[in-house]
Each structure stands twice: as C-alpha cells, then as structure tokens.
Amino acid sequence: MHCATRSIRTPVADAIPATGPVLAVDGLSVVLRTRGGEATILDAVTLAADAGETVALVGESGAGKTMLALAVMGLLPDAMA
C-alpha cells in the first residue's frame, strides 16, 4: 500500500512569517497487536505542514490515512500507540 502527500502554497501562505511547521511528524510508527501476532499499520511516517499550507493525504482504502490522523491527534487507544 502506498500513501502520498501533496502540498499547495497559496499567496496567503507567503504573507505569514515563517516560524517552522505547525505540524511535524517524524518517524511515526503504529503496531497493532492481535491474537495472531503484530501488524505494522504505519512504519516511520514523516511529514510537515507549514503555516498557510494546504496538505492533502491521499491513498488507497486501507493504506493508513485514518490511523495516521488518529495517531497525530493522540486518539489511538494506549494498546495501539
């Protein structure tokens, strides 16, 4: 499975002072433990979004987009994080 991100800069983004990313993820991995063993859901995901950027996360069904969003927001159960 493959996920990709695409960044689009707008004129508004150029007017915002650069202070570094407002969202940065570096090496995020999520492992799901099941009765049959462990399954790596996300493996070393890295991304950044600067102020004023629009970022889209696209990928096939089951590629891990929702797991990535839940992990970034801290909404995964402790047993999964």
Secondary structure as UniProt FT lines:
FT   STRAND          3..8
FT   HELIX           11..15
FT   STRAND          21..34
FT   TURN            35..36
FT   STRAND          37..50
FT   TURN            51..52
FT   STRAND          54..59
FT   TURN            61..62
FT   HELIX           65..72
FT   TURN            73..74
FT   TURN            78..80
//
